[in-house]
């Protein structure tokens, strides 16, 4: 554990004269106009009255269409719209969402994700049942660019309630996805906003920071959909390896409140998680990206225990995709390039 405290953006409390609804659903958006419509429709289908829920799209100077017109068309006065005068980056826009919120419970719903029926009612009941929790999350469904379900997020509990030892579990699994997470505004006011340097891993660090200070409620029913698509920022970061590098920075920043044991667990987990990306890129025959991700995986941890887990994962993958095909892929991946000169 490090004694050096990171500097998180301060979140001011809401002025006492401002009316405060129970909910603030803040929708950061940048060049996602094709996905924004289903996001808003999924929200409006279950949104309570304006007195109970603030809804606002915070656009980060998009260039792919008239976002304001779409918001007005679908919202018909129910959804506020704010456009940044210039692109300020994703993390700064997330913090702007928190700053512009006035509700007691904050849900940052990315403009390419979806909430399923019952999301807000279920979470409201959770906070009422256990008022001491600082945040709550549910299980999520992964969807692709077409909205088809592809996977479920991991689940360690079958029953709703306060999640015991959440911080330890977060060091071993990506339990929480952004559309499934709701936070009391007072928590942001106390702990600060998203760290400005964590352009990829800011949400992961936020989950750990909150879990280190507050109890967190868990709802096992999948009530949110997390969309993975090639237009997302994550896709381009994987190509360069910046995704893994930013996760390592998040681990370094979280050293101010995590134990050395938890940090070690995180490093091992992220090494294996990055190695999974290596294997996925091999399956796609993207050898350049696989090589970059392999380098990043070993930067997390190259201990014998971690390397053994990589071998076990690779063996399981060979059983899934076929030994001969994977051997061919690995051979092409490992074969040195021969350059010719004229």
Buried (B, 14 or more C-beta within 10 A) or exposed (E): EBEEEBEBBEBEEBEEEEEBBBBBBBBBBBBBBBBBBBBBEBBBEBBEEEEEBBBBBBBBBBEEEEBBEBBEEBBEEBBBBBBBEEBBEBBBBBBBBBBBBBBBBBBBBBBBBBBBEBBBEBBBBBBEEBEEBBBBBBBBBBBEBEEEEEEEBEBBBEEBBBBEEBBBBBBBBBBBBBBBBBBBBBBBBBBBBBBBBBBBBBBBBBBBBBBBBBBBBBBBEBBBBBBBBEBBBEEEBBBEBBBBBBBBBBBBBBBBBBBEEBBBBBBBBBBBBBBBBBBBBBBEEBBEBBBBBBEBBBBBBEEEEBBEBBEEBBEEBBEEEEEEEBEEBBEEBEEEEEEEEE
